Amino acid sequence: MALEAVSLDSDGLKAKAKRIRELIIKITTEAGSGHPSSSLSATEVVTALHFGGFLKLDPKSPRDPGRDRFILSKGHAVPVLYAALCERGYFTEEQIMTLRKLGSPFEGHPNAAKLPGMEASTGSLGQGLSIGLGMALGMKADKTDGHVYVLMGDGEIDEGQVWEAMAAADKYKCGNLIGIIDVNGYQQTGATDAVLDMGPLAKKCEAFGWHTLEIQGNDMNEVMDALKKAKAETGKPTCIVSHTKKGAGILPLMEKWGDTNMHGQPLSADKAKEALEYLSKA
């Protein structure tokens, strides 16, 4: 049986993104730990991949060799992936509510040995693109028509291994490899520009031979358009430089609370209640 992607219309995608944001807040607040703000910045991209007609997957056959691959290189944002896979039918809400609890397979970073849908165990930043490149080369060798999508954080672009993978992907003309950089402007110790200013990322990716697109990554229309263009490019790898906001969806509340980074900070029960009420009115 051929694998199929889930394809919602624009209203359906908006509703799904809201639902995923609600789950991100619920499971991280229940855990009392995790990275909600890093997850919220990537919500439109992950929602579009899973529900915009791109990722061919089947929760009943999670290792089907014909599936597309999604690697969350910024593994600390795994709540967005757990939430999306919950909505896709891999997990129940009850299961993902055990996030980071003793004995739960829903760890603080993806663990491919314990859960279906996790294509790679990530969290050591900078490695996801190399893993994705290997998978993309394997697909080319096997002559399958799948795609590999790798979501990276802008902080992890500091790592040299990312650029080694960039160079190799150009050498092998991996048109089935699509990298997405979630440029939310922050990393653990502060603003990415202050920690290590990597300059214009789009020009760097172009210089490495990649088909490059630059978008506002919290605009679902722009995300969908970029992913369609990326999939249509078959002669070279594509990088989507996705400018986002940490905490997107509840950013006005984070501004009121006095912190627009909140890296690794779950919301308190009171703030989570306020955030969920805010989302319900969006």
PADOTI-11313 format. One record per residue (C-alpha): x, y, z; residue in one letter. Coordinates in nm, 3 decimals, always signed. Each point is the difference from the previous one (the first is absolute). Example, Ala and Ser with C-alpha at 12.3 -4.5 7.8 and 13.67 -1.06 7.14 Angstrom:
BEGIN
[[+1.230, -0.450, +0.780], a]
[[+0.137, +0.344, -0.066], s]
//
This chain:
BEGIN
[[+0.000, +0.000, +0.000], m]
[[+0.145, +0.335, -0.107], a]
[[+0.073, +0.247, +0.274], l]
[[-0.192, +0.325, -0.008], e]
[[+0.055, +0.350, +0.133], a]
[[-0.271, +0.186, +0.193], v]
[[-0.110, +0.314, -0.181], s]
[[-0.219, +0.257, +0.177], l]
[[-0.129, +0.328, -0.141], d]
[[+0.115, +0.336, +0.138], s]
[[-0.266, +0.010, +0.273], d]
[[+0.084, -0.356, +0.097], g]
[[+0.371, +0.080, +0.023], l]
[[-0.070, +0.304, +0.219], k]
[[-0.216, -0.208, +0.234], a]
[[+0.259, -0.277, +0.012], k]
[[+0.280, +0.246, +0.087], a]
[[-0.211, +0.135, +0.284], k]
[[-0.067, -0.351, +0.130], r]
[[+0.372, -0.083, -0.015], i]
[[+0.084, +0.318, +0.193], r]
[[-0.255, -0.094, +0.268], e]
[[+0.161, -0.343, +0.037], l]
[[+0.351, +0.149, +0.020], i]
[[-0.106, +0.222, +0.290], i]
[[-0.195, -0.275, +0.177], k]
[[+0.270, -0.267, -0.009], i]
[[+0.290, +0.228, +0.098], t]
[[-0.195, +0.155, +0.287], t]
[[-0.102, -0.347, +0.120], e]
[[+0.366, -0.108, -0.020], a]
[[+0.125, +0.313, +0.175], g]
[[+0.285, +0.007, -0.252], s]
[[+0.066, +0.010, -0.372], g]
[[+0.028, +0.259, -0.273], h]
[[-0.340, +0.144, -0.090], p]
[[+0.126, +0.326, -0.153], s]
[[+0.240, -0.184, -0.236], s]
[[-0.283, -0.233, -0.098], s]
[[-0.248, +0.279, -0.063], l]
[[+0.231, +0.177, -0.247], s]
[[+0.007, -0.311, -0.220], a]
[[-0.372, -0.081, +0.017], t]
[[-0.100, +0.124, -0.348], e]
[[+0.283, -0.194, -0.170], v]
[[-0.071, -0.325, +0.185], v]
[[-0.375, +0.039, -0.052], t]
[[+0.044, +0.061, -0.374], a]
[[+0.229, -0.299, -0.040], l]
[[-0.242, -0.235, +0.176], h]
[[-0.333, +0.141, -0.116], f]
[[+0.079, +0.201, -0.314], g]
[[+0.047, -0.296, -0.233], g]
[[+0.374, -0.063, +0.038], f]
[[+0.096, -0.283, +0.238], l]
[[-0.119, -0.339, -0.127], k]
[[-0.026, -0.206, +0.320], l]
[[-0.212, -0.272, +0.156], d]
[[-0.019, -0.038, +0.380], p]
[[-0.097, -0.364, -0.053], k]
[[+0.321, -0.058, -0.197], s]
[[+0.248, +0.253, +0.141], p]
[[+0.306, -0.164, -0.155], r]
[[-0.143, -0.039, -0.349], d]
[[+0.299, +0.043, -0.234], p]
[[-0.208, +0.219, -0.231], g]
[[-0.062, +0.267, +0.264], r]
[[+0.137, +0.351, -0.002], d]
[[+0.235, +0.092, +0.284], r]
[[-0.015, +0.292, +0.241], f]
[[+0.295, +0.063, +0.230], i]
[[-0.036, +0.250, +0.284], l]
[[+0.362, +0.105, +0.029], s]
[[-0.091, +0.260, +0.265], k]
[[-0.102, -0.290, +0.220], g]
[[-0.081, +0.207, +0.307], h]
[[-0.314, +0.118, -0.188], a]
[[-0.138, -0.355, -0.001], v]
[[-0.334, +0.105, +0.159], p]
[[-0.105, +0.133, -0.341], v]
[[+0.082, -0.336, -0.158], l]
[[-0.180, -0.200, +0.272], y]
[[-0.304, +0.225, -0.045], a]
[[+0.000, -0.036, -0.380], a]
[[+0.040, -0.377, +0.014], l]
[[-0.278, -0.017, +0.259], c]
[[-0.227, +0.179, -0.244], e]
[[+0.125, -0.230, -0.277], r]
[[-0.109, -0.308, +0.197], g]
[[+0.333, -0.129, +0.129], y]
[[-0.068, +0.080, +0.367], f]
[[-0.289, +0.094, +0.225], t]
[[-0.016, +0.324, +0.198], e]
[[+0.012, -0.209, +0.316], e]
[[+0.328, -0.154, -0.112], q]
[[+0.176, +0.325, -0.087], i]
[[-0.113, +0.152, +0.331], m]
[[+0.267, -0.225, +0.157], t]
[[+0.270, +0.218, -0.155], l]
[[+0.324, -0.010, +0.202], r]
[[-0.153, -0.212, +0.277], k]
[[+0.194, -0.290, +0.149], l]
[[-0.024, -0.307, -0.223], g]
[[-0.178, +0.182, -0.284], s]
[[+0.129, -0.051, -0.356], p]
[[-0.093, +0.363, -0.066], f]
[[+0.337, +0.138, +0.093], e]
[[+0.122, +0.358, -0.022], g]
[[+0.158, -0.073, -0.338], h]
[[-0.102, -0.246, -0.275], p]
[[+0.100, -0.359, +0.075], n]
[[-0.021, -0.209, -0.318], a]
[[+0.058, -0.320, +0.198], a]
[[-0.317, +0.045, +0.206], k]
[[-0.265, +0.168, -0.214], l]
[[-0.140, -0.039, -0.353], p]
[[+0.017, +0.314, -0.209], g]
[[+0.338, +0.101, +0.140], m]
[[+0.234, -0.036, -0.299], e]
[[+0.311, +0.091, +0.197], a]
[[+0.102, +0.051, +0.361], s]
[[+0.095, +0.366, +0.008], t]
[[+0.089, +0.261, +0.253], g]
[[+0.374, +0.022, -0.055], s]
[[-0.042, +0.301, -0.223], l]
[[+0.143, +0.024, -0.350], g]
[[-0.032, -0.366, -0.093], q]
[[-0.346, -0.022, -0.156], g]
[[+0.094, +0.120, -0.347], l]
[[+0.279, -0.257, -0.028], s]
[[-0.242, -0.275, +0.100], i]
[[-0.254, +0.126, -0.251], g]
[[+0.261, +0.013, -0.273], l]
[[+0.082, -0.366, +0.059], g]
[[-0.368, -0.090, -0.024], m]
[[-0.043, +0.207, -0.318], a]
[[+0.298, -0.172, -0.161], l]
[[-0.146, -0.337, +0.099], g]
[[-0.331, +0.091, -0.165], m]
[[+0.183, +0.098, -0.319], k]
[[+0.191, -0.329, +0.003], a]
[[-0.323, -0.194, +0.050], d]
[[-0.173, +0.211, -0.268], k]
[[-0.293, +0.088, +0.228], t]
[[-0.186, +0.326, -0.046], d]
[[-0.014, +0.109, +0.363], g]
[[+0.128, +0.323, +0.151], h]
[[+0.198, +0.071, +0.314], v]
[[-0.089, +0.313, +0.196], y]
[[+0.237, +0.126, +0.271], v]
[[-0.105, +0.276, +0.240], l]
[[+0.295, +0.180, +0.157], m]
[[+0.026, +0.283, +0.250], g]
[[+0.191, +0.317, -0.079], d]
[[+0.220, -0.052, +0.305], g]
[[+0.125, -0.336, -0.121], e]
[[+0.116, +0.152, -0.329], i]
[[+0.310, +0.097, +0.200], d]
[[+0.112, -0.362, -0.028], e]
[[+0.250, -0.080, -0.276], g]
[[-0.159, -0.337, -0.073], q]
[[-0.303, +0.180, -0.142], v]
[[+0.213, +0.160, -0.269], w]
[[+0.183, -0.323, -0.078], e]
[[-0.340, -0.156, -0.069], a]
[[-0.097, +0.305, -0.208], m]
[[+0.308, -0.044, -0.220], a]
[[-0.051, -0.374, -0.040], a]
[[-0.370, +0.038, -0.086], a]
[[+0.096, +0.239, -0.281], d]
[[+0.269, -0.240, -0.125], k]
[[-0.252, -0.284, -0.026], y]
[[-0.283, +0.224, -0.131], k]
[[-0.246, -0.127, +0.259], c]
[[-0.321, +0.147, -0.135], g]
[[-0.194, -0.219, +0.243], n]
[[+0.153, +0.177, +0.304], l]
[[-0.178, +0.306, +0.141], i]
[[+0.152, +0.186, +0.293], g]
[[-0.200, +0.254, +0.198], i]
[[+0.172, +0.241, +0.237], i]
[[-0.228, +0.130, +0.275], d]
[[+0.144, +0.349, +0.048], v]
[[-0.168, +0.111, +0.322], n]
[[+0.295, +0.215, +0.101], g]
[[+0.085, -0.162, +0.331], y]
[[+0.203, -0.285, +0.137], q]
[[+0.053, -0.123, +0.354], q]
[[+0.238, +0.275, +0.110], t]
[[-0.161, +0.293, -0.179], g]
[[-0.055, +0.153, -0.341], a]
[[+0.163, -0.197, -0.281], t]
[[+0.152, +0.316, -0.147], d]
[[+0.169, +0.075, +0.332], a]
[[+0.127, -0.355, +0.059], v]
[[+0.139, -0.048, -0.353], l]
[[-0.129, +0.215, -0.285], d]
[[-0.021, -0.229, -0.304], m]
[[-0.096, +0.285, -0.230], g]
[[-0.241, -0.043, -0.293], p]
[[-0.089, -0.369, +0.013], l]
[[-0.180, -0.003, -0.335], a]
[[+0.307, +0.127, -0.184], k]
[[+0.218, -0.255, +0.178], k]
[[-0.231, -0.285, -0.103], c]
[[-0.004, +0.127, -0.359], e]
[[+0.381, +0.014, +0.004], a]
[[+0.001, -0.367, +0.099], f]
[[-0.197, -0.078, -0.316], g]
[[-0.344, -0.040, +0.156], w]
[[-0.330, +0.115, -0.143], h]
[[-0.095, +0.248, +0.270], t]
[[-0.326, +0.160, +0.108], l]
[[-0.055, +0.257, +0.275], e]
[[-0.340, +0.032, +0.168], i]
[[-0.192, +0.117, +0.303], q]
[[-0.035, -0.339, +0.163], g]
[[-0.301, +0.081, +0.216], n]
[[-0.203, +0.086, -0.311], d]
[[-0.165, -0.323, -0.109], m]
[[-0.049, +0.116, -0.358], n]
[[+0.370, +0.080, -0.039], e]
[[+0.097, -0.333, +0.159], v]
[[-0.226, -0.197, -0.234], m]
[[+0.123, +0.187, -0.308], d]
[[+0.366, -0.056, +0.094], a]
[[-0.046, -0.372, +0.067], l]
[[-0.171, -0.044, -0.339], k]
[[+0.288, +0.179, -0.175], k]
[[+0.253, -0.207, +0.192], a]
[[-0.166, -0.326, -0.097], k]
[[-0.011, +0.110, -0.366], a]
[[+0.378, +0.056, -0.004], e]
[[+0.158, -0.332, -0.098], t]
[[+0.349, +0.098, -0.111], g]
[[+0.144, +0.132, +0.325], k]
[[-0.079, +0.008, +0.373], p]
[[-0.224, +0.276, +0.130], t]
[[+0.044, +0.206, +0.315], c]
[[-0.293, +0.201, +0.137], i]
[[+0.116, +0.281, +0.229], v]
[[-0.309, +0.036, +0.217], s]
[[-0.014, +0.318, +0.209], h]
[[-0.218, -0.060, +0.304], t]
[[-0.070, +0.126, +0.351], k]
[[+0.067, -0.202, +0.311], k]
[[-0.331, -0.056, +0.172], g]
[[-0.195, +0.075, -0.319], a]
[[-0.371, -0.019, +0.075], g]
[[+0.035, +0.137, +0.352], i]
[[+0.273, +0.259, -0.062], l]
[[-0.204, +0.296, +0.136], p]
[[-0.029, -0.187, +0.329], l]
[[+0.373, -0.070, +0.012], m]
[[+0.065, +0.369, -0.062], e]
[[-0.233, +0.082, +0.290], k]
[[+0.182, -0.252, +0.218], w]
[[+0.328, +0.174, -0.088], g]
[[+0.186, -0.279, -0.181], d]
[[-0.020, -0.069, -0.377], t]
[[+0.252, -0.285, +0.016], n]
[[-0.113, -0.222, +0.289], m]
[[+0.242, -0.269, -0.118], h]
[[-0.071, -0.326, +0.177], g]
[[-0.266, +0.156, +0.221], q]
[[-0.340, -0.166, +0.027], p]
[[-0.295, +0.219, +0.086], l]
[[-0.134, -0.009, +0.353], s]
[[-0.355, -0.129, +0.042], a]
[[-0.134, +0.357, +0.020], d]
[[+0.192, +0.113, -0.309], k]
[[-0.101, -0.313, -0.189], a]
[[-0.365, +0.070, +0.078], k]
[[+0.044, +0.358, -0.124], e]
[[+0.178, -0.122, -0.314], a]
[[-0.268, -0.258, -0.083], l]
[[-0.272, +0.261, +0.044], e]
[[+0.196, +0.234, -0.229], y]
[[+0.035, -0.269, -0.265], l]
[[-0.372, -0.083, +0.018], s]
[[-0.080, +0.357, -0.105], k]
[[+0.256, +0.012, -0.283], a]
//
